[in-house]
């Protein structure tokens, strides 16, 4: 759950955000405070993969938006995660 | 702290900074900086540098770093000299008999006993620095760790049949003292002193 790329994609799923807004949002929904280096490492990787895209801005704070490929990738990641969660819960019940 | 964070941000690769520096600095202005945050930026910069490097550059830098660490270890670690002595075992100590084994054990116990080691260290002035800082028991323990006793066979030195011996090795930072200790510790000095 602490994979920064997953957290950034999940944060951008409901609308574009700049770096600081992503940090705050991720802390609110996941309880993880990403450091600036970790956040921008994830942003760099995601942009290289074409899963997020920078939005033109007059401000120094540049917002990012999730792309269609990014959305598909996030959906696949969440499905995998869901399988792990369900398997874990089943096993806990039977233990 | 914000100044430190911005200085650390300069460690990112130039091509990365040309794309992200302005927005990254804007983020640093908004975030309350801490040592943990600074460490995160440093980690990010190193990771990004490595991502941008070619495999040849990574191998080259790794090799140079390894060389520097190796050189540092070589300079910091003191020289150790190992002195070897071969002591012929009398016929009465033949390890194939129970009585001989008992005598051999007794000889080894004598060589490694507190009184023998203590006398050796006093007579030859061994471990002067350690004796000033540590209790005698710890110094003797260290001395004991520097001594290794193994069984050996000496055939080539005698025209008669091969005979049993024990090899005593003593490791010490001073070559002359290591050899002197061995001369007094063994009845027959046959080995030589060499750097280890």
HADDOCK unambig.tbl for C-alpha pairs under 7 A between the chains (distance, minus, plus):
assign (segid A and resid 19 and name CA) (segid B and resid 27 and name CA) 6.28 0.50 0.50
assign (segid A and resid 20 and name CA) (segid B and resid 27 and name CA) 5.79 0.50 0.50
assign (segid A and resid 35 and name CA) (segid B and resid 37 and name CA) 5.58 0.50 0.50
assign (segid A and resid 35 and name CA) (segid B and resid 40 and name CA) 5.78 0.50 0.50
assign (segid A and resid 36 and name CA) (segid B and resid 37 and name CA) 6.85 0.50 0.50
assign (segid A and resid 36 and name CA) (segid B and resid 40 and name CA) 6.82 0.50 0.50
assign (segid A and resid 36 and name CA) (segid B and resid 41 and name CA) 6.22 0.50 0.50
assign (segid A and resid 37 and name CA) (segid B and resid 40 and name CA) 5.23 0.50 0.50
assign (segid A and resid 37 and name CA) (segid B and resid 41 and name CA) 4.22 0.50 0.50
assign (segid A and resid 37 and name CA) (segid B and resid 43 and name CA) 6.95 0.50 0.50
assign (segid A and resid 37 and name CA) (segid B and resid 44 and name CA) 4.53 0.50 0.50
assign (segid A and resid 38 and name CA) (segid B and resid 40 and name CA) 6.58 0.50 0.50
assign (segid A and resid 38 and name CA) (segid B and resid 44 and name CA) 6.11 0.50 0.50
assign (segid A and resid 41 and name CA) (segid B and resid 44 and name CA) 6.34 0.50 0.50
assign (segid A and resid 60 and name CA) (segid B and resid 22 and name CA) 6.08 0.50 0.50
assign (segid A and resid 60 and name CA) (segid B and resid 23 and name CA) 5.28 0.50 0.50
assign (segid A and resid 60 and name CA) (segid B and resid 26 and name CA) 6.06 0.50 0.50
assign (segid A and resid 61 and name CA) (segid B and resid 23 and name CA) 4.97 0.50 0.50
assign (segid A and resid 61 and name CA) (segid B and resid 26 and name CA) 5.87 0.50 0.50
assign (segid A and resid 62 and name CA) (segid B and resid 23 and name CA) 5.94 0.50 0.50
